[in-house]
Amino acid sequence: MLASQINITTMKKATTILVLLIFCGAFSIFAQESARERLSRSTETRQNNTSVELSTRAAQMNRTQFIDIDDAKWTREIYRYLDLSKERNAPLYYPVMPEQGRMNLFTMIFKLLSENKIAAYEYLDGREVFTYEYKINFHEFLDRFGIFYETRNGEIVINDADIPSHEVQGYYLKEAYYFETGTSNYGIKTVAVCPIIYRQGDYEANTVRYPLFWIPYDELRPYALRMPVMTSSLNNTMTGTVDDFFRKNNYDGEIYKTTNLRNLAISQYTSSPEEMKVEQEKIEKQLKDFEERLWKADSTNIQSATQSRKIRRSAPRAASNVSSKTMRDRRY
């Protein structure tokens, strides 16, 4: 009898211990899952906040970089062709395929267009019109240039390998040289960019340039501010952004047109490559001479102002000397 009571008591204790162990294990698992969930939520929140902060920072930087030339007293619009095979323009072409978070300029433009984050406008021969009427339809653009895509759940999906970034081997660039008399500020503003795709024509053996579309640079700048580019093949730590590249005029582009009354490109009023080269050099010299005259005039104005201040400072002393001598004459 006593032995059976001891066995019952022992079994009760064992059962109690087992229940406690199961409860503790379940609580531990619950605690781990709760911690894991909290960590996951925390990480997600930080990522979302970081994304917002980056967007806010980019918007703030874009506002500080914005240049309004509507009130400038002097402007001259220049059109350049940037050949991406030239060493100075290579940062816009490489890497041809996205790698390690880096991509070239056209890949960035293409992705932004596909996500409807920026607008592009039709390339019209001889003019740029940035209105809704000439805004390109991305789906029609893909069909026109035979770019492969898939449609999933009503959305266009394009693999990186199908983006024709390797075929975009040049850009048209519109600049505005400006001078503001109020602030005496002289500079160069990037107005718009136009990617140029190189393809073999249907009835031609040589490759043909096909300008794709114009993009106002002000729309592109918030993203260009955050897009890194390598600026040197000799020193890989020398990096910047696409916006730095344009803002500092690090590119090498030949002038093919200036805004003029007849709206003619240089090739339309010159008769030979040699004559066109002379005209390009003349325009470059005009721009350089204008800038030099501004600095020379500014230097002359500073010197004149300094001399005027010296004269004003010395004038009272001269009057005081004359006055004292006159008083002495009167006394003696």
C-alpha positions as CSV (number, residue, x, y, z in Angstrom):
1,M,0.0,0.0,0.0
2,L,2.7,2.4,1.0
3,A,4.7,1.5,-2.1
4,S,1.7,2.3,-4.4
5,Q,1.2,5.7,-2.8
6,I,4.9,6.5,-3.3
7,N,4.6,5.5,-7.0
8,I,1.5,7.7,-7.4
9,T,3.3,10.6,-5.7
10,T,6.4,10.1,-7.9
11,M,4.3,9.9,-11.1
12,K,2.5,13.2,-10.1
13,K,5.8,14.9,-9.6
14,A,7.1,13.6,-12.9
15,T,4.0,14.7,-14.7
16,T,4.2,18.2,-13.0
17,I,7.9,18.5,-14.1
18,L,7.0,17.4,-17.6
19,V,4.2,19.9,-17.9
20,L,6.5,22.6,-16.6
21,L,9.2,21.7,-19.1
22,I,6.7,21.7,-22.0
23,F,5.4,25.1,-20.8
24,C,8.9,26.6,-20.5
25,G,9.8,25.3,-24.0
26,A,6.7,26.7,-25.5
27,F,7.3,30.1,-23.8
28,S,10.9,30.1,-25.0
29,I,9.8,29.4,-28.6
30,F,7.1,32.1,-28.4
31,A,9.7,34.5,-27.0
32,Q,12.1,33.7,-29.8
33,E,9.4,34.1,-32.4
34,S,8.3,37.4,-30.9
35,A,11.9,38.7,-30.8
36,R,12.4,37.6,-34.4
37,E,9.2,39.3,-35.5
38,R,10.1,42.5,-33.6
39,L,13.5,42.4,-35.2
40,S,12.0,41.9,-38.7
41,R,9.5,44.8,-38.1
42,S,12.3,47.0,-36.8
43,T,14.5,46.2,-39.9
44,E,11.6,46.9,-42.2
45,T,10.8,50.2,-40.5
46,R,14.5,51.3,-40.8
47,Q,14.6,50.4,-44.4
48,N,11.4,52.3,-45.1
49,N,12.7,55.3,-43.1
50,T,16.0,55.2,-45.0
51,S,14.2,55.2,-48.3
52,V,12.2,58.2,-47.3
53,E,15.3,60.0,-46.0
54,L,17.1,59.3,-49.3
55,S,14.2,60.6,-51.3
56,T,13.9,63.7,-49.1
57,R,17.7,64.4,-49.2
58,A,17.6,64.0,-53.0
59,A,14.7,66.4,-53.3
60,Q,16.6,68.9,-51.1
61,M,19.7,68.6,-53.1
62,N,17.8,69.0,-56.3
63,R,16.3,72.2,-55.1
64,T,19.7,73.6,-54.3
65,Q,21.1,72.6,-57.7
66,F,18.2,74.0,-59.6
67,I,19.1,77.0,-61.8
68,D,16.5,79.4,-63.1
69,I,17.8,81.2,-66.2
70,D,14.5,82.8,-67.2
71,D,15.5,86.2,-65.7
72,A,19.1,86.0,-67.0
73,K,20.1,89.1,-69.1
74,W,22.2,87.0,-71.5
75,T,21.8,83.4,-72.6
76,R,23.1,81.4,-75.5
77,E,21.9,77.9,-76.2
78,I,24.4,75.3,-77.5
79,Y,23.8,71.8,-78.8
80,R,26.6,69.2,-78.5
81,Y,27.1,65.7,-79.6
82,L,28.8,63.4,-77.0
83,D,30.5,60.4,-78.5
84,L,30.7,57.7,-75.8
85,S,33.7,56.1,-77.5
86,K,35.8,59.1,-76.3
87,E,37.6,58.5,-73.0
88,R,36.2,61.6,-71.3
89,N,32.6,60.4,-72.0
90,A,33.1,56.8,-71.0
91,P,31.6,57.2,-67.5
92,L,28.2,57.6,-69.2
93,Y,28.6,54.2,-71.1
94,Y,30.1,51.8,-68.5
95,P,29.1,49.4,-67.1
96,V,27.2,48.3,-70.2
97,M,25.3,45.7,-68.0
98,P,24.3,46.5,-64.4
99,E,26.7,45.2,-61.9
100,Q,27.1,45.5,-58.1
101,G,24.5,48.2,-57.9
102,R,26.1,50.3,-60.7
103,M,24.6,50.9,-64.1
104,N,25.1,53.3,-67.0
105,L,23.1,56.4,-67.8
106,F,20.8,54.9,-70.4
107,T,19.9,51.9,-68.2
108,M,18.9,54.3,-65.4
109,I,16.8,56.4,-67.9
110,F,15.2,53.3,-69.3
111,K,14.3,51.9,-65.8
112,L,12.9,55.3,-64.7
113,L,10.7,55.5,-67.9
114,S,9.5,52.0,-67.3
115,E,8.4,52.9,-63.8
116,N,6.8,56.1,-65.0
117,K,9.0,58.2,-62.8
118,I,10.2,60.6,-65.5
119,A,8.8,61.8,-68.8
120,A,10.4,61.7,-72.2
121,Y,9.4,63.7,-75.3
122,E,9.6,62.9,-79.0
123,Y,12.7,63.9,-80.9
124,L,11.5,66.5,-83.4
125,D,13.9,67.5,-86.1
126,G,15.2,71.0,-85.2
127,R,13.1,71.7,-82.1
128,E,12.2,70.5,-78.6
129,V,8.7,70.7,-77.3
130,F,8.1,69.4,-73.8
131,T,4.3,69.3,-73.7
132,Y,1.9,66.4,-73.1
133,E,1.1,66.3,-76.8
134,Y,4.6,65.1,-77.6
135,K,5.2,62.9,-74.5
136,I,6.2,59.4,-75.6
137,N,4.2,56.3,-74.8
138,F,6.7,53.8,-73.3
139,H,4.8,50.7,-74.7
140,E,4.9,52.2,-78.2
141,F,8.5,53.1,-77.9
142,L,9.4,49.5,-77.1
143,D,7.5,48.2,-80.1
144,R,9.0,50.9,-82.4
145,F,12.6,49.9,-81.6
146,G,11.9,46.1,-81.3
147,I,12.9,45.9,-77.6
148,F,11.8,42.5,-76.2
149,Y,9.5,42.6,-73.1
150,E,6.9,40.4,-71.3
151,T,3.6,41.3,-69.9
152,R,2.8,39.9,-66.4
153,N,-0.4,40.8,-64.6
154,G,-0.8,43.7,-66.9
155,E,2.7,45.1,-66.2
156,I,5.6,45.3,-68.6
157,V,8.7,43.2,-67.5
158,I,12.0,43.7,-69.2
159,N,15.2,41.8,-68.3
160,D,18.4,43.8,-68.0
161,A,19.9,41.8,-70.9
162,D,17.2,43.2,-73.2
163,I,17.8,46.9,-72.4
164,P,19.7,48.1,-75.5
165,S,22.2,50.1,-73.4
166,H,25.1,48.8,-75.5
167,E,23.6,50.3,-78.6
168,V,23.3,53.8,-77.1
169,Q,26.7,55.1,-78.1
170,G,26.1,58.8,-78.0
171,Y,24.0,61.7,-76.6
172,Y,22.8,65.0,-77.8
173,L,23.1,67.6,-75.1
174,K,21.5,71.0,-74.9
175,E,23.3,73.6,-72.8
176,A,22.4,77.2,-71.9
177,Y,25.3,79.6,-71.2
178,Y,23.9,82.4,-69.1
179,F,24.9,85.6,-67.2
180,E,22.8,87.3,-64.5
181,T,23.7,91.0,-64.0
182,G,22.0,91.2,-60.6
183,T,24.2,88.5,-59.1
184,S,27.1,88.7,-61.7
185,N,26.7,85.0,-62.0
186,Y,28.0,83.3,-65.1
187,G,27.5,79.6,-65.7
188,I,26.4,76.7,-67.9
189,K,23.1,74.9,-67.3
190,T,22.4,71.4,-68.7
191,V,18.9,71.8,-70.3
192,A,18.1,68.4,-71.8
193,V,19.7,65.1,-73.0
194,C,18.8,62.9,-75.9
195,P,20.1,59.3,-76.1
196,I,21.2,58.1,-79.6
197,I,21.0,54.5,-80.5
198,Y,23.2,53.1,-83.3
199,R,21.7,50.5,-85.5
200,Q,22.2,49.3,-89.0
201,G,19.6,50.7,-91.4
202,D,17.2,48.6,-93.4
203,Y,18.8,49.5,-96.7
204,E,22.3,50.6,-95.6
205,A,25.5,48.8,-94.7
206,N,26.7,51.4,-92.2
207,T,25.2,52.0,-88.8
208,V,22.8,54.9,-88.5
209,R,22.1,57.3,-85.6
210,Y,18.6,57.2,-84.3
211,P,17.9,59.9,-81.7
212,L,15.4,58.4,-79.3
213,F,13.8,61.2,-77.3
214,W,14.5,64.3,-75.3
215,I,14.4,64.4,-71.5
216,P,14.5,67.7,-69.6
217,Y,17.5,67.5,-67.3
218,D,15.5,69.0,-64.4
219,E,13.4,65.8,-64.3
220,L,16.5,63.6,-64.4
221,R,18.6,65.5,-61.8
222,P,17.1,64.0,-58.6
223,Y,18.2,60.6,-59.8
224,A,21.5,61.8,-61.3
225,L,22.4,63.2,-57.9
226,R,22.5,59.7,-56.5
227,M,23.9,57.7,-59.4
228,P,27.6,57.1,-58.9
229,V,30.1,57.0,-61.8
230,M,33.8,56.2,-62.0
231,T,35.7,59.2,-63.2
232,S,39.1,57.7,-63.6
233,S,40.5,54.3,-64.9
234,L,43.9,55.0,-63.2
235,N,42.5,55.9,-59.7
236,N,39.4,53.9,-58.9
237,T,38.7,55.8,-55.8
238,M,38.0,58.9,-57.9
239,T,34.2,58.7,-58.1
240,G,31.4,61.2,-58.5
241,T,27.8,61.3,-59.7
242,V,26.2,61.8,-63.0
243,D,25.1,65.2,-61.9
244,D,28.7,66.1,-61.1
245,F,29.7,64.9,-64.5
246,F,27.3,67.3,-66.2
247,R,27.5,70.2,-63.8
248,K,31.3,70.3,-63.9
249,N,31.3,69.9,-67.7
250,N,33.6,66.9,-67.6
251,Y,32.4,65.7,-71.0
252,D,33.9,66.2,-74.4
253,G,31.3,67.3,-76.9
254,E,31.4,68.9,-80.3
255,I,29.0,71.7,-81.2
256,Y,26.6,70.7,-83.9
257,K,24.1,73.6,-83.5
258,T,23.3,76.9,-81.8
259,T,19.9,78.5,-81.3
260,N,19.6,80.9,-84.3
261,L,16.9,82.8,-86.2
262,R,16.9,80.3,-89.1
263,N,17.0,77.3,-86.8
264,L,19.8,75.7,-88.8
265,A,22.4,73.2,-87.7
266,I,26.0,74.0,-88.5
267,S,26.1,71.3,-91.2
268,Q,23.2,73.0,-93.0
269,Y,25.1,76.3,-93.6
270,T,28.6,74.9,-94.1
271,S,29.7,73.1,-97.3
272,S,32.5,70.9,-96.0
273,P,33.8,69.1,-92.9
274,E,36.7,71.6,-92.8
275,E,34.4,74.6,-92.9
276,M,32.2,73.0,-90.2
277,K,35.3,72.6,-88.0
278,V,36.2,76.2,-88.4
279,E,32.7,77.3,-87.5
280,Q,32.7,75.1,-84.4
281,E,36.0,76.5,-83.2
282,K,34.7,80.1,-83.8
283,I,31.7,79.4,-81.6
284,E,33.9,77.9,-78.9
285,K,36.1,81.0,-79.0
286,Q,33.1,83.3,-78.8
287,L,31.9,81.6,-75.6
288,K,35.4,81.7,-74.1
289,D,36.0,85.4,-75.1
290,F,32.6,86.4,-73.6
291,E,33.6,84.8,-70.3
292,E,37.0,86.4,-70.3
293,R,35.5,89.8,-71.0
294,L,33.1,89.3,-68.0
295,W,36.0,88.6,-65.6
296,K,38.1,91.4,-67.1
297,A,35.2,93.9,-66.7
298,D,34.6,92.6,-63.2
299,S,38.3,93.1,-62.3
300,T,38.2,96.6,-63.8
301,N,35.1,97.5,-61.7
302,I,36.8,96.2,-58.6
303,Q,39.9,98.3,-59.2
304,S,37.8,101.4,-60.0
305,A,35.7,100.9,-56.8
306,T,38.9,100.5,-54.7
307,Q,40.4,103.7,-56.2
308,S,37.2,105.5,-55.5
309,R,37.2,104.4,-51.8
310,K,40.9,105.6,-51.5
311,I,40.0,109.0,-52.9
312,R,37.0,109.3,-50.6
313,R,39.2,108.4,-47.6
314,S,42.0,110.8,-48.5
315,A,39.7,113.8,-49.3
316,P,38.8,114.7,-45.7
317,R,42.4,114.6,-44.6
318,A,43.3,117.1,-47.4
319,A,40.5,119.4,-46.4
320,S,41.7,119.3,-42.7
321,N,45.2,120.2,-43.7
322,V,44.1,123.2,-45.7
323,S,41.8,124.3,-42.9
324,S,44.6,124.2,-40.2
325,K,47.0,126.1,-42.4
326,T,44.4,128.8,-42.9
327,M,43.8,129.1,-39.2
328,R,47.5,129.5,-38.6
329,D,47.7,132.3,-41.2
330,R,44.9,134.0,-39.4
331,R,46.6,133.7,-36.0
332,Y,50.0,134.9,-37.1
